[in-house]
């Protein structure tokens, strides 16, 4: 049975608080198996025999909307897709010291990327370095810059996206790949 990770945008940020148990209940009620969260409740791992990714995503978004009363963007990836992302080593030429490597997950791949890369995010040292398919890779250097890539990319691409540290994605792959 394929294993997916639902990356939820904006869960448990600001006034939008959802208990882990409630999220597990939502995913289980949709018929998903072996449902669990990882580190933050915005990372939900589950298994399903369903194959229509768009239908899975829409079902989760609708159920969350009915429970919470507000829209939550759901970005789905299989464990294999995440493993491929990690193995692509997009940051191998970057200096590791004091650096965070971030991946912004897009809902779909834009036909072309509207920005010339690499690109420093205005008024920061954070840098968008690479774009591949449905992922945008960024590097930040502390000082609260970790939150910058997501709104910058969303505003430029006009999409709802979510950003995770590559370290978290590596940990998910390590723990949940077969």
N, C-alpha and C positions, 0 to 999 in steps of 0.2 A: 504494500500500500504506500503510495507516495507521501513523503513528509514535506510539509510546507511550513514557512514562517510568515506570519502576518505581522508586518511592521505597521503599527497604528500611529497615525500622526496626531500629536497634541493630547494624548492620554496622560492624565495626571500632571498636567501643566496648568498653572494658575488655578482657577476655580473649577476646572474640569477633573474632578477626582472620582476614580472608579476603583473599587476594591478588587484585588486579584481574584477572589472567589466569584465575584459577579461576572468577570470576564470569562473565567473558566466555565461558568454556567452557560453563558451565551454561546460559546463555541461548542460545548457538549450538546446543547439543545439543537444545534444545526446538524447533528449526527456525526461530528468529527470525533475521532478516537485519539487516545493518548495525548490529551490536551494539557499543556503546561505553559507557564510563562518563564521567561529567562531574564534574570537581573531586574529589568524594569517590566512593568505590566504591559508596556507597549510593544513587547516582543512575544508573540504567542506562537508556540510550536504545536502542530497538530498533524494528524494523518487522516486521509480521506481517499476513498476509491473514486470519487468524482474526478472528472478530467477537464471539465470546462472551467478554466481559471477565471474567466470573466464572471461566470455565474457564481462561483465560490466567493469571489470578492464582493459582488453585489449583494449576495445573501448576508454576508458578515456586516456590510455597511448598513443594510436595511434593519437588521436585528439590533445593531448598536444604536441607530437613530431612534428606533421605537423604545429602547430602554433608556437612553440618555436624553433624548429630546434635542440633540444637535448632531450635525454631520461629522463623522470621523472618517478621514481618508484612510483606506487600507491598501498597503503596497505588499503584494504577495510575491514570494520567491520560494523556489524549491531549495532543499538543502544542496542539491547538485549545482544549481545556479550560484549559490553562495560559495560553494567549494571552488567552482571555476573562477569566481571573482577573486578569491583569496590567492589561488594559484597563479593568477595573471600578474601578480607582483607589480602593481601599478606604481608603487612608491619605492621601488628598489634603489633608485638613484637619489633619493632624498636623504638629507641629513636627519638622523633620528633624535638627536639631542634636543629636548624641550619641544618636540614636535608632536602634534596629533594628526593622524591620518583619518580622514572622514570620507564616507561614501554617502552621497545623496541618491536615494532611490526614486526614480521617476515612474509614473503610472504606465507610460508607453514611451517608445523610442521616437524622438522627434526626427523628421526626415533629414533635417540638417541642424547642426548646432549653431545658434545665432551669435556665439561669442568667439573671439579669437583667443585661443589658449596657448600658453598659460596666461592667466589674468589675475592681477591682484585686486581683491575686493576693495572698493573705495573706502578711504579713511581707516585702513587697517593694514596688517602685513599678511592677512589670510590670503591664500592663493588657490584659485581653481586651476587644477593642473591638467586634467584629462577627462574626456567624455568617451564612453564606450556603450553603445546600445541604450540601456535603461539606467545606467549609472553614471554619476558625475563624481569625480575624485577631487578632494581638496586637502590642503595642508594648512594647519593653523599652528601658531607659536605661543600659545598661552594668552594671558591677559584678557580672558573672557571672549576670545575670538571664535570659540567652538560653536557658538550659536549663529555665526554670521553666514555660513554658506547656504543654509536652507532658505531663509527669506530672500537672499540675493538671487539664487537660482530660480525660486518660485516666481519672483517678480520678472525676471528676464524671459522665462519660458512660459509664463502664464499657466502654471499647473500647480496642483497640490502635491507636495513631495515630502519625504521625511529623511532625516540624516542620522546616520549611526557611525560611531567610531569603528574603524576597521578591527580594532582589538575585540570588540563585542561580537562582530561577525565571525572572526576567527574562533572565538570561544564557542559560539553556537555550532559551527561546523565541526569542531573537535568533539563536542559532546553529543551531537545528534546525527552525525553521518554514520552510515552502516559500515 
